[in-house]
Amino acid sequence: MIQILHTSHNSFSSAFETILMRGKQDMQEAAKKAEVLLHEVCTFGFEALLKQIERFDNWNPTTLQDIIISKEQCLEAYNALDSVTKENLHIAYDRIYAFHQKQKQKSWFDFEPNGSILGQIYTPIERVGLYIPGGKAAYPSSLLMNAIPAIVAGVGEIVVCTPTPYANTNPVLLAALHICGISEIYKLGGVSAIGLMAYGLEDPHIKKTDFISGPGNIFVAAAKKLVFGEVGIDMIAGPSEIAIIADSCANSKYIAYDLLSQAEHDEMASSFLFVSDEGLAKEVSKHIEEILPTLPRSVIAQASIQNRGAIIVCKDLQESIALCNALAPEHLEILVPNAFELLPSIKHAGAIFLGEYSPEPMGDYLAGPNHTLPTGGSARFFSPLGVDNFVKKSSLISLSATAIRELGSSCAHLAHLENLDAHSLAVQARLTNKQYKEQ
């Protein structure tokens, strides 16, 4: 069912290289299709969006009102929730909010002895678009994870787009929208949604956003890549993935469930186990075969485990860590005694889960840290989504006359070396100005 690879075998290097290339999705065809759809939105505006909704989501809106989800609908869905679901959504909201509140940074100023003031100003992005998946499944958790850091950052306008196949909305997602206080929501998915948020519409008038975040399929990822520069984006997120480092003390059934928790996302999800105990590897494989048929999404999970999963038997714990650092996984579980002792050795991972009572799904829903994470090895250079994504920074420079006298000639000289004489003269004009000389 799930392939078991041994690092001692001659074929391992080639097999592991294929695993490392998992993030190099063939987006060429997806990008071609996304480019066509984005061009339609740019050229034909609202008419193009209506046709794309009919084509991809199988319903036929005719007016702007048809694709709007109102605040009243969200409130009605919230009020209709059972008490347990309502309570758990609030628990998730509060924990995610509390975590992201700690990320918020303040503007700062440095007052130099010569009277100059230098600093950095933090300003929230004005208008942000959130893409929340709603095709194969709806994800209220993704809404919370994308909306809350934007709310904490102080974003003034938050727009949400979510696909609604056959015009069906998910009541839990609507309730989550109410909890987040979001009032501008459109029944729009895929490339169409990215086009609307990136370009806006003239008639009916919908303002473009300044930044887009949120996960989606390969076409959404391709569209986000294409509109980058027109707007900011969070990252190019690929299919979900998990890696687990375990030793002989680990619970094999826990590991099987945790691997499957990613596999059930979609057929392209990846699940990897690094272990130095052959017996544990076989136990995990056996449990996966036993659990798989019991899952409602067993067809999806089986395709993922069979085609994109692997148990890698290493010679020791150090080799497991080295291979996992090369993998740079989205989620990393460390299931060994004294897991914190390994933490300094972990160089690349989107989120790290330590110990057997920290399963990855807790991070997906309500531990607090964001579940929008770098995938496909991009944890080597990307960070989890957070408040910083929704603010921008401006440098502040206020030099005094004394500072010009102290530093101006050095600046003018450096500008002259680069043959930018207007730069040099702009500074020298201050140096020769009587007013500056006397101050």
Secondary structure, DSSP 8 states (H G I E B T S, - for coil): --EEEETTSTTHHHHHHHHHGGG----HHHHHHHHHHHHHHHHHTHHHHHHHHHHHHS----SHHHHEE-HHHHHHHHHHS-HHHHHHHHHHHHHHHHHHHTT----EEEE-TTS-EEEEEEEE-SEEEEE---SSS--HHHHHHHHHHHHHHT-SEEEEEE--GGG---HHHHHHHHHHT--EEEE--HHHHHHHHHH-BTTTTB---SEEE----HHHHHHHHHHBTTBEES----S-EEEEEE-TTS-HHHHHHHHHHHHTT-TT-EEEEEES-HHHHHHHHHHHHHHGGGSTTHHHHHHHHHHHEEEEE-SSHHHHHHHHHHH--SEEEEESTTGGGGGGG----SEEEESTT--HHHHHHTSSS-S----TTGGGT-----GGGGEEEEEEEE--HHHHHHHHHHHHHHHHHTT-HHHHHHHHHHHH-HHHHH-
